[in-house]
Amino acid sequence: MSLLIAAGTTHAQGVLTGRVTEATTGAPLSGASIVARGSSTPAGTAADAAGRFTLPLPSGTYEVAVSMVGFETVRQAVEIPNGGRITLDFALSKARVGMGEVVVSATRMEIPLSAVSGAVTVLSREDVRTQAATASSLGDVLGQLVPGLGVSTGSPSSYGQSLRGRTISVMIDGVPQSTTRNTSRDLTTIDPAMIERVEIIRGATAIYGDGATGGIINIVTRNPLAAGTRYTTDVQGGASAVAPGEGLEGRLTQTVQGQGGGFRYTGSATLGQTSGFYDAEGDLIPSDPYGQGGLASTTSYDFHGKLGYVLGPQRFQLAANHFSSEQETRFVSDPEVNALPPGEAKAQAMEGLQLDENQGSVNTVASLDYHHATLLGNRVHAQLFYRDHLTRFSPFDGRPYGAYRNIIQSYLTSEKVGDLVEASPQAPGGRAHGRGAGIDESGARLSARPLV
C-alpha cells in the first residue's frame, strides 16, 4: 500500500484518489467497493475498469474500507485536509475459505462471513469441482461435503436429504427454486461446473419463502475474472470397473471469462453423460430405484451467462442459466422382484420401457441485479428475477388406485417472477444491518396423462 500527498488550492472539500489491485498479480480490481467512514454520513464509490477511483470528501479523519467479493477487506485511516488531494493505493489479497468470503445473509445482502449469526459453510469452486469428478449429481457433492446434510438419495429427488433433520430451501444467485407443489428437484437444477461457490446457512427462516426449516443453500454461479480474458476447456471421463464397455461417461465444459471498458462477463456451456449403473457382479441396476427417476443413463446440458457493468459506486449485473437433463433408458425394475420380501433378492432390471417423453427436468433462471455501494449512507440492492421449471416424472402404475386406473406419467410446470429491494446501513466497524422488502409471485400446474 502506498501513500502520496499532493498540495492543492484551498477549498472546503478534499479528494481521495487511488487504485485497487490484486496483491499477487497487480491486476486491477474493477468494481471494488471503497467506503470512507468519518464523523459525517459514510461516502463511497467503486473502482473503474482500470481499478482507479476518485472520492470527494469533506476535510476530516476517515477510516477507508476497500472490499470485493472473494478478497480480504483492507482498512486504512487517512486525514483529508482542506483543498488537499490524497492518493491511496490498495492491494487486496484473495480470501481464504471460511474466513473472508462474502455470503448471502438473511436479507440476501452481501456481508462478511463474520457478520452472519449462525452456523455457515462455504464451499469454493475447487471444492465442488474436486468432489464432482466422482459424483453423479450436485446432491452427491453436497452430501459428502456439508456437515449435517443428509447423503444423496441416488436419484434426481432430494426428498429426505435434510439439513440437521429438517427441510432445506435452495436458491441460485438468490433466486428461490421452490415451487407451489414441491417436486424435490431443487438440487437437480444446475450443473456443478457452473458453480462459483455454495453457501449453506443453518437455521429456520421464512424470508426466502417456504421450506427452509433447516436452513438455506445458496448456489452462486461462475463470476468473471478480475482482469484479462481467458478461455478454459475442461474434460472429465470415467468408466465402470465391472462393465468397462457399457459404463462409459463424461463431461465437457467450455468457459470464457473477462472484462474490459467497465464490462465484466462470463459464459459457459457444459454437456454431461452418465452411463448405466452396475453392481459388483456386473449386473445392471434398475434406472428408477425409488420411483422418482434415476441418475443413470442421463444426458444433461447447461448454458450459463453473466454480464456486469461498473459505473462509479453502481454495479449492474444480468445473469441467466438454463439446465436440462433427460434420462434415456429401456429398463425398469422387475415388478415380480419388487413384490418379494425385502432382502429376498436383489433388484432386477427388465427391458421393455418405451416412453414418448423421457423423465427429466428443465430449469431456467434469470436475474437482473443493481447494487449501489453507498446511497445516502446505505448499501442498496435491487433484484428482478424469473424462473421457469419443468419436471417430468417416471411412469407410475395407478391401476390399483381408483383415481387413476391407468399407468400414468405426471409432470409439473412452474413459472415464478419476483422482485426485491433492500438497504443495509453502513455501520461503524464494517458490520452491516440489513433492512429489506420484497415480493415473490408464483404459479404452478400439475398434470398427468395415461400411457398407452
RAJO-V757087 format. One record per residue. N is the residue number from 0. RES is the residue in three letters. SS is DSSP state (alpha for helix, beta for strand, coil for the rest). PHI is phi in radians with two decimals (NA if undefined). NEAR is the number of other C-alpha atoms within 12 Angstrom. Layout:
BEGIN
[[N,RES,SS,PHI,NEAR] [N,RES,SS,PHI,NEAR]]
END
This chain:
BEGIN
[[0,MET,coil,NA,21] [1,SER,coil,-2.08,16] [2,LEU,beta,-2.29,19] [3,LEU,beta,-2.38,17] [4,ILE,beta,-1.95,22] [5,ALA,beta,-2.06,19] [6,ALA,coil,-1.29,17] [7,GLY,coil,-2.63,17] [8,THR,coil,-1.28,14] [9,THR,coil,-1.39,14] [10,HIS,coil,-2.41,18] [11,ALA,coil,-1.34,17] [12,GLN,beta,-2.41,21] [13,GLY,beta,-1.86,30] [14,VAL,beta,-2.40,35] [15,LEU,beta,-1.87,42] [16,THR,beta,-2.21,35] [17,GLY,beta,2.92,35] [18,ARG,beta,-2.48,37] [19,VAL,beta,-2.00,43] [20,THR,beta,-2.32,37] [21,GLU,beta,-1.43,33] [22,ALA,coil,-1.08,22] [23,THR,coil,-1.44,13] [24,THR,coil,-1.93,16] [25,GLY,coil,1.37,20] [26,ALA,coil,-1.23,24] [27,PRO,beta,-1.16,33] [28,LEU,coil,-1.87,47] [29,SER,coil,-1.17,45] [30,GLY,coil,1.60,46] [31,ALA,coil,-1.05,46] [32,SER,beta,-1.59,45] [33,ILE,beta,-2.09,49] [34,VAL,beta,-2.19,45] [35,ALA,beta,-1.91,45] [36,ARG,beta,-2.04,34] [37,GLY,coil,-2.41,27] [38,SER,coil,-1.31,16] [39,SER,coil,-1.68,18] [40,THR,coil,-1.07,21] [41,PRO,coil,-0.99,33] [42,ALA,beta,-2.17,36] [43,GLY,beta,-2.80,40] [44,THR,beta,-2.74,42] [45,ALA,beta,-2.33,41] [46,ALA,coil,-1.22,39] [47,ASP,coil,-1.46,36] [48,ALA,coil,-1.09,32] [49,ALA,coil,-1.61,29] [50,GLY,coil,1.46,39] [51,ARG,beta,-1.57,34] [52,PHE,beta,-2.56,37] [53,THR,beta,-2.39,30] [54,LEU,beta,-2.36,32] [55,PRO,beta,-1.17,30] [56,LEU,beta,-2.50,37] [57,PRO,beta,-1.10,28] [58,SER,coil,-1.06,26] [59,GLY,beta,2.60,25] [60,THR,beta,-1.75,22] [61,TYR,beta,-2.34,29] [62,GLU,beta,-1.84,29] [63,VAL,beta,-1.73,35] [64,ALA,beta,-1.99,38] [65,VAL,beta,-2.04,42] [66,SER,beta,-2.49,41] [67,MET,coil,-2.81,38] [68,VAL,coil,-0.98,33] [69,GLY,coil,1.57,34] [70,PHE,beta,-2.23,32] [71,GLU,coil,-1.24,30] [72,THR,coil,-1.29,35] [73,VAL,beta,-2.00,33] [74,ARG,beta,-2.18,25] [75,GLN,beta,-2.61,25] [76,ALA,beta,-1.41,21] [77,VAL,beta,-2.60,30] [78,GLU,beta,-1.84,29] [79,ILE,beta,-1.76,35] [80,PRO,coil,-1.44,27] [81,ASN,coil,-1.09,24] [82,GLY,coil,1.25,24] [83,GLY,coil,-1.61,28] [84,ARG,beta,-2.09,31] [85,ILE,beta,-1.87,33] [86,THR,beta,-1.89,28] [87,LEU,beta,-2.32,34] [88,ASP,coil,-1.73,35] [89,PHE,beta,-2.20,38] [90,ALA,beta,-2.09,33] [91,LEU,beta,-1.68,35] [92,SER,coil,-1.69,27] [93,LYS,beta,-1.11,25] [94,ALA,coil,-1.31,24] [95,ARG,coil,-1.49,18] [96,VAL,coil,-1.04,24] [97,GLY,coil,1.50,25] [98,MET,coil,-2.06,23] [99,GLY,coil,-2.01,27] [100,GLU,coil,-1.07,34] [101,VAL,beta,-1.68,37] [102,VAL,beta,-2.10,40] [103,VAL,beta,-1.59,38] [104,SER,coil,-1.54,39] [105,ALA,coil,-1.16,38] [106,THR,coil,-1.91,29] [107,ARG,coil,1.11,41] [108,MET,coil,-1.56,39] [109,GLU,beta,-1.40,39] [110,ILE,beta,-2.39,32] [111,PRO,beta,-1.06,31] [112,LEU,alpha,-1.00,35] [113,SER,alpha,-1.17,25] [114,ALA,alpha,-1.57,26] [115,VAL,coil,-1.52,32] [116,SER,coil,-1.56,19] [117,GLY,coil,2.32,19] [118,ALA,coil,-1.35,25] [119,VAL,beta,-2.29,33] [120,THR,beta,-2.15,33] [121,VAL,beta,-2.11,38] [122,LEU,beta,-1.80,36] [123,SER,beta,-1.42,34] [124,ARG,alpha,-1.09,26] [125,GLU,alpha,-1.21,21] [126,ASP,alpha,-1.02,25] [127,VAL,alpha,-1.16,35] [128,ARG,alpha,-1.10,30] [129,THR,alpha,-1.10,20] [130,GLN,alpha,-1.27,25] [131,ALA,alpha,-1.18,31] [132,ALA,coil,-1.10,27] [133,THR,coil,-2.12,23] [134,ALA,coil,-2.08,32] [135,SER,coil,-1.72,39] [136,SER,coil,-2.79,41] [137,LEU,alpha,-1.13,44] [138,GLY,alpha,-1.05,40] [139,ASP,alpha,-1.08,31] [140,VAL,alpha,-1.06,36] [141,LEU,alpha,-1.19,42] [142,GLY,alpha,-1.08,29] [143,GLN,alpha,-1.56,24] [144,LEU,alpha,-1.88,28] [145,VAL,coil,-1.74,32] [146,PRO,coil,-1.08,22] [147,GLY,coil,1.57,26] [148,LEU,beta,-1.64,32] [149,GLY,coil,-1.11,27] [150,VAL,coil,-1.25,28] [151,SER,coil,-1.11,30] [152,THR,coil,-1.42,33] [153,GLY,coil,1.33,34] [154,SER,coil,-2.45,39] [155,PRO,coil,-1.10,43] [156,SER,coil,-1.37,37] [157,SER,coil,-1.77,36] [158,TYR,coil,-1.08,29] [159,GLY,coil,1.64,23] [160,GLN,coil,-1.53,33] [161,SER,coil,-1.72,34] [162,LEU,beta,-1.93,34] [163,ARG,coil,0.99,26] [164,GLY,coil,1.44,21] [165,ARG,beta,-2.23,23] [166,THR,coil,-1.31,31] [167,ILE,beta,-2.05,42] [168,SER,beta,-2.01,43] [169,VAL,beta,-1.89,42] [170,MET,beta,-2.25,38] [171,ILE,beta,-2.10,45] [172,ASP,coil,0.92,42] [173,GLY,coil,1.44,44] [174,VAL,beta,-1.65,45] [175,PRO,beta,-1.08,45] [176,GLN,coil,-1.76,48] [177,SER,coil,-1.26,41] [178,THR,coil,-2.20,36] [179,THR,coil,-1.03,24] [180,ARG,coil,-1.87,24] [181,ASN,coil,-1.13,28] [182,THR,coil,-1.69,34] [183,SER,coil,0.99,33] [184,ARG,coil,-1.97,41] [185,ASP,coil,-1.13,40] [186,LEU,coil,-1.71,43] [187,THR,coil,-2.13,48] [188,THR,coil,-2.18,44] [189,ILE,coil,-2.78,45] [190,ASP,coil,-1.41,46] [191,PRO,alpha,-0.99,50] [192,ALA,alpha,-1.16,47] [193,MET,alpha,-1.62,47] [194,ILE,beta,-1.73,35] [195,GLU,beta,-1.53,33] [196,ARG,beta,-2.84,35] [197,VAL,beta,-2.22,42] [198,GLU,beta,-1.94,43] [199,ILE,beta,-2.03,40] [200,ILE,beta,-2.02,39] [201,ARG,beta,-1.51,34] [202,GLY,coil,2.07,29] [203,ALA,coil,-1.19,26] [204,THR,coil,-2.68,24] [205,ALA,coil,-2.03,18] [206,ILE,coil,-1.26,27] [207,TYR,coil,-1.68,37] [208,GLY,coil,1.95,29] [209,ASP,coil,-1.45,24] [210,GLY,coil,1.65,33] [211,ALA,coil,-1.73,32] [212,THR,coil,-1.31,25] [213,GLY,coil,-1.77,29] [214,GLY,beta,2.55,37] [215,ILE,beta,-2.17,49] [216,ILE,beta,-2.15,49] [217,ASN,beta,-1.82,38] [218,ILE,beta,-1.70,43] [219,VAL,beta,-1.73,39] [220,THR,beta,-1.37,41] [221,ARG,coil,-0.94,38] [222,ASN,coil,-1.83,34] [223,PRO,coil,-1.15,37] [224,LEU,coil,-1.20,33] [225,ALA,coil,-1.21,40] [226,ALA,coil,-2.75,30] [227,GLY,coil,1.36,24] [228,THR,beta,-2.20,19] [229,ARG,beta,-2.47,19] [230,TYR,beta,-1.90,18] [231,THR,beta,-2.31,20] [232,THR,beta,-2.08,18] [233,ASP,beta,-2.16,22] [234,VAL,beta,-2.17,20] [235,GLN,beta,-2.25,25] [236,GLY,beta,-2.64,23] [237,GLY,beta,-2.82,24] [238,ALA,coil,-2.61,21] [239,SER,coil,-1.34,25] [240,ALA,coil,-1.25,16] [241,VAL,coil,-1.69,18] [242,ALA,coil,-2.51,22] [243,PRO,coil,-1.00,16] [244,GLY,coil,-1.34,15] [245,GLU,coil,-1.93,21] [246,GLY,coil,-1.79,26] [247,LEU,coil,-1.43,25] [248,GLU,beta,-2.69,32] [249,GLY,beta,-3.09,29] [250,ARG,beta,-2.58,33] [251,LEU,beta,-2.16,27] [252,THR,beta,-2.28,29] [253,GLN,beta,-2.10,26] [254,THR,beta,-2.33,30] [255,VAL,beta,-2.25,28] [256,GLN,beta,-2.42,29] [257,GLY,beta,3.05,29] [258,GLN,beta,-2.75,33] [259,GLY,beta,3.05,27] [260,GLY,coil,1.08,19] [261,GLY,coil,1.53,31] [262,PHE,beta,-1.63,30] [263,ARG,beta,-2.29,36] [264,TYR,beta,-2.56,34] [265,THR,beta,-2.64,38] [266,GLY,beta,-2.48,36] [267,SER,beta,-2.48,38] [268,ALA,beta,-2.45,33] [269,THR,beta,-2.41,34] [270,LEU,beta,-2.24,32] [271,GLY,beta,-2.22,39] [272,GLN,beta,-2.49,32] [273,THR,coil,-1.83,36] [274,SER,coil,-1.59,33] [275,GLY,coil,-1.18,36] [276,PHE,coil,-1.71,36] [277,TYR,beta,-2.21,27] [278,ASP,coil,-1.48,19] [279,ALA,coil,-1.15,13] [280,GLU,coil,-1.61,13] [281,GLY,coil,1.45,17] [282,ASP,coil,-1.57,20] [283,LEU,beta,-1.20,33] [284,ILE,coil,-1.48,33] [285,PRO,coil,-0.89,36] [286,SER,coil,-1.31,38] [287,ASP,coil,-2.24,41] [288,PRO,coil,-1.19,29] [289,TYR,coil,-2.12,25] [290,GLY,coil,1.29,24] [291,GLN,coil,-2.11,33] [292,GLY,coil,1.48,42] [293,GLY,coil,-2.43,44] [294,LEU,coil,-1.69,42] [295,ALA,coil,-1.29,40] [296,SER,coil,0.91,36] [297,THR,beta,-2.05,35] [298,THR,beta,-1.87,33] [299,SER,beta,-2.37,39] [300,TYR,beta,-2.51,36] [301,ASP,beta,-2.55,37] [302,PHE,beta,-2.07,36] [303,HIS,beta,-2.34,42] [304,GLY,beta,-2.52,32] [305,LYS,beta,-2.55,36] [306,LEU,beta,-2.24,32] [307,GLY,beta,-2.19,35] [308,TYR,beta,-2.49,31] [309,VAL,beta,-1.88,36] [310,LEU,beta,-2.32,29] [311,GLY,coil,1.05,30] [312,PRO,coil,-1.41,33] [313,GLN,beta,-1.79,31] [314,ARG,beta,-2.38,35] [315,PHE,beta,-1.97,30] [316,GLN,beta,-2.59,34] [317,LEU,beta,-2.02,31] [318,ALA,beta,-2.32,40] [319,ALA,beta,-2.60,37] [320,ASN,beta,-2.52,41] [321,HIS,beta,-2.19,34] [322,PHE,beta,-2.15,38] [323,SER,beta,-2.49,35] [324,SER,beta,-2.39,38] [325,GLU,beta,-2.52,33] [326,GLN,beta,-1.64,36] [327,GLU,coil,-1.99,30] [328,THR,coil,-2.52,36] [329,ARG,coil,-1.84,23] [330,PHE,beta,-1.96,31] [331,VAL,beta,-2.28,34] [332,SER,beta,-1.36,31] [333,ASP,coil,-1.05,24] [334,PRO,alpha,-1.15,21] [335,GLU,alpha,-1.17,16] [336,VAL,alpha,-1.23,19] [337,ASN,alpha,-1.09,22] [338,ALA,coil,-1.37,15] [339,LEU,coil,-1.31,14] [340,PRO,coil,-1.05,11] [341,PRO,coil,-0.98,10] [342,GLY,coil,1.54,10] [343,GLU,coil,-1.26,11] [344,ALA,coil,-2.72,13] [345,LYS,coil,-1.35,24] [346,ALA,coil,-1.08,29] [347,GLN,coil,-2.11,25] [348,ALA,beta,-1.50,28] [349,MET,beta,-2.05,22] [350,GLU,beta,-1.42,17] [351,GLY,coil,2.42,12] [352,LEU,coil,-1.28,25] [353,GLN,coil,-2.36,18] [354,LEU,coil,-2.22,24] [355,ASP,coil,-1.20,17] [356,GLU,coil,-2.31,22] [357,ASN,coil,-1.29,29] [358,GLN,coil,-1.24,40] [359,GLY,beta,2.94,42] [360,SER,beta,-2.43,43] [361,VAL,beta,-2.30,36] [362,ASN,beta,-2.41,40] [363,THR,beta,-2.11,35] [364,VAL,beta,-2.24,40] [365,ALA,beta,-2.42,37] [366,SER,beta,-2.58,35] [367,LEU,beta,-2.14,30] [368,ASP,beta,-2.05,34] [369,TYR,beta,-2.24,30] [370,HIS,beta,-2.16,36] [371,HIS,beta,-2.17,38] [372,ALA,beta,-1.12,40] [373,THR,beta,-2.73,31] [374,LEU,beta,-2.04,24] [375,LEU,coil,0.97,18] [376,GLY,coil,1.42,25] [377,ASN,beta,-2.20,32] [378,ARG,beta,-1.52,40] [379,VAL,beta,-2.01,35] [380,HIS,beta,-2.36,35] [381,ALA,beta,-2.24,31] [382,GLN,beta,-2.49,34] [383,LEU,beta,-2.01,30] [384,PHE,beta,-2.46,37] [385,TYR,beta,-2.48,35] [386,ARG,beta,-2.47,39] [387,ASP,beta,-2.20,33] [388,HIS,beta,-2.37,43] [389,LEU,beta,-2.34,37] [390,THR,beta,-2.17,44] [391,ARG,beta,-1.98,38] [392,PHE,coil,-1.48,37] [393,SER,coil,-1.29,41] [394,PRO,coil,-1.06,34] [395,PHE,beta,-2.33,30] [396,ASP,beta,-1.43,21] [397,GLY,coil,-1.70,19] [398,ARG,coil,-1.09,15] [399,PRO,coil,-1.22,12] [400,TYR,coil,-1.95,12] [401,GLY,coil,-1.09,10] [402,ALA,coil,-1.28,13] [403,TYR,coil,-1.91,18] [404,ARG,coil,1.14,15] [405,ASN,coil,-2.60,20] [406,ILE,beta,-1.44,22] [407,ILE,beta,-2.11,25] [408,GLN,beta,-2.27,32] [409,SER,beta,-1.77,31] [410,TYR,beta,-2.59,31] [411,LEU,beta,-2.28,31] [412,THR,beta,-2.04,30] [413,SER,beta,-2.47,32] [414,GLU,beta,-2.23,31] [415,LYS,beta,-2.36,31] [416,VAL,beta,-2.23,30] [417,GLY,beta,-2.87,29] [418,ASP,beta,-2.53,29] [419,LEU,beta,-2.63,33] [420,VAL,beta,-2.36,28] [421,GLU,beta,-2.66,30] [422,ALA,beta,-2.31,31] [423,SER,beta,-2.21,33] [424,PRO,beta,-1.06,31] [425,GLN,beta,-1.40,33] [426,ALA,coil,-1.71,26] [427,PRO,alpha,-1.01,21] [428,GLY,alpha,1.46,23] [429,GLY,alpha,1.52,30] [430,ARG,coil,-1.34,23] [431,ALA,beta,-1.73,31] [432,HIS,beta,-2.02,28] [433,GLY,beta,-1.49,27] [434,ARG,beta,-2.27,23] [435,GLY,beta,-2.72,26] [436,ALA,beta,-2.49,23] [437,GLY,beta,-2.69,24] [438,ILE,beta,-2.51,22] [439,ASP,beta,-2.04,28] [440,GLU,beta,-2.15,23] [441,SER,beta,-2.64,25] [442,GLY,beta,-2.57,21] [443,ALA,beta,-2.49,24] [444,ARG,beta,-2.39,22] [445,LEU,beta,-1.98,23] [446,SER,beta,-2.29,18] [447,ALA,beta,-2.47,23] [448,ARG,beta,-2.51,24] [449,PRO,beta,-1.32,21] [450,LEU,coil,-1.72,22] [451,VAL,coil,-1.59,12]]
END
